Amino acid sequence: MNNIKKSRVHPLGILDFIISVLKLFWIFVILLLREDGLPRYLILAGICLILILWGVLNYLATTYEVADNVIIYREGIFNKKIKNINLENIQSLDTSSNILYQVFNLVSLDINLVADKIRIRPLKKDIALALIHKLNKVKNVNKTNINNQDIGQHEELGLIIEEKEEVKILSLSIKDLIFYGLLRVRFLAALGLLFAFYDKIKDVVKYIFDSSDIVDKYLEKGAKSAAGDVKLLITITLVFIVLVIIGSIIFTVTKFYNFTLLRKDNNLLCKYGLLNKKSLVIDIERLQSIKIKEPLRYRFFGLVKLSVETLTKTVSEDLSEQKTTIDLMPLVPKKEAQRFIEENLSLDLGYYNSLKGEKIPKRARFVMYRWSVINCAFLPLIIFFFLYMVKIPVLEMKKIEIALVLYLVLLFYSLLTKIYKLKNNEIAYDNNNFKYTYMSGLEIVTEFIKVKKVGTINKQTHYFLNRLNLVHLKINSIGNNSDINLRYYDKQYHLKLEKDFLEKETVYANNI
């Protein structure tokens, strides 16, 4: 049998629990330590004792076990929870290890389910690997339908699984990560942050360099004149951009350090991280969609980003992406990504590229352009009234010009994205997958979504769309992350989708 008796996590979980609580209330701890005094120390000591007691009780209440192909997880002191999960419902198994865990050779094990997750932490690394091995072995035994075989045959199967070698698919060097860090820089967001806090940043710069020759030479005695203000703005902007670039490179190298993508059996293994090491195990059969992303900056170098989505929520903690998205290949030549998809994910890209797709009708451009003209006016109007209310000597006489230039820039960008959208947005499908190409800003995304079940096809329209015989469509398939939004499509295409999917589902259900 592959059972695991009732076990507890590592005792360091008590300290981990205390730290996690203190991180939420660190500001109150700092306020308590600002002044000396016996009452404050007694309050702090009492808080520490309560946290230690709470941590010990939480440690004693948290257990896990595996019995009869079911993992049982218990947690909670006052609000006790017991989760019984069939091993066949496990989507993927991930591990991560922060700095504290690395010192003691510990890991955090995430068991990802459909719309749920169990996090068992901390565990000794060898215990976590043994648990992962047993869970995977039981799943593989079930897949091969040999549940009635004896223990020796089960162990023999486990040995066969172990003997299969890991195949390295991709690894990123430090040079690759530095280049990736440069591509990840968000210049517009950085400039927005700079201008939002410009006055405070300017005060800090003046305070630091007030007694040096830099101010006298480049900023004209503290940047008190209009010319000095412009020089100060340019200087701070350049320095800030350099710092943002350095920060982006450091963050990228730290996060994706030693990035390696492997394949073993029917699983993809993704390992990366320096301060917070992560190891993601992804069952290929559980993949719901595959995304080939081509940001504008990537297209200049013939590069793409390859991401996948599972049915599991919160599998990734990268706030720049959706929570169910995993970046399998953050930076890779387009041809290599296509070859990986065909060889490892069993998707014939040549066949899907040859499918006849449906594009946004050209008559939709009038509605799209109309909204661009209207929507782009709001921000310039806000800037105009802001400059009118706040008297800035350098900009006071240029309020209308600034608002007009900003409006034209926004309108140009909006129209450019709409033109790209009309050219590139396309959807095609067969009995197995949707192929959906769309624009996200100036980024081209090609997504392949499994057609296991189409739940609903919703349509939305209004007066202007009705006049042009257009609708907005939303196709809901398995999982919330599998929705397809089709804007400005022909009404006849909506009828075609309903006929191809919903009517087939109804006929199939009636036959059953």
Sequence and secondary structure as in RCSB ss.txt:
>XXXX:A:sequence
MNNIKKSRVHPLGILDFIISVLKLFWIFVILLLREDGLPRYLILAGICLILILWGVLNYLATTYEVADNVIIYRE
GIFNKKIKNINLENIQSLDTSSNILYQVFNLVSLDINLVADKIRIRPLKKDIALALIHKLNKVKNVNKTNINNQD
IGQHEELGLIIEEKEEVKILSLSIKDLIFYGLLRVRFLAALGLLFAFYDKIKDVVKYIFDSSDIVDKYLEKGAKS
AAGDVKLLITITLVFIVLVIIGSIIFTVTKFYNFTLLRKDNNLLCKYGLLNKKSLVIDIERLQSIKIKEPLRYRF
FGLVKLSVETLTKTVSEDLSEQKTTIDLMPLVPKKEAQRFIEENLSLDLGYYNSLKGEKIPKRARFVMYRWSVIN
CAFLPLIIFFFLYMVKIPVLEMKKIEIALVLYLVLLFYSLLTKIYKLKNNEIAYDNNNFKYTYMSGLEIVTEFIK
VKKVGTINKQTHYFLNRLNLVHLKINSIGNNSDINLRYYDKQYHLKLEKDFLEKETVYANNI
>XXXX:A:secstr
   EEEEE  THHHHHHHHHHHHHSHHHHHHHHSS  HHHHHHHHHHHHHHHHHHHHHHHH EEEEETTEEEEEE
 SSS EEEEEEGGG  EEEEEE HHHHHTTEEEEEEEETTEEEEEEEEEHHHHHHHHHHHHHHHHHHHTT TTS 
HHHHHHHHHHHHHS  EEEEE  HHHHHHHHHHT  HHHHHHHHHHTHHHHHHHHHHHHTTSHHHHHHSHHHH S
HHHHHHHHHHHHHHHHHHHHHHHHHHHHHHHTT EEEEETTEEEEEE SSSEEEEEEEGGGEEEEEEEE HHHHT
TTEEEEEEEES TT    TTS TTEEEEEEEEEHHHHHHHHHHHS   HHHHHHS  EE  GGGHHHHHHHHHHH
TTHHHHHHHHHHHHS  TTTGGGHHHHHHHHHHHHHHHHHHHHHHHHHH EEEE SSEEEEEEEETTEEEEEEEE
 S EEEEEEE  HHHHHTTEEEEEEEESSGGG EEEEEEEHHHHHHHIIIIIHHHHHHHHH 
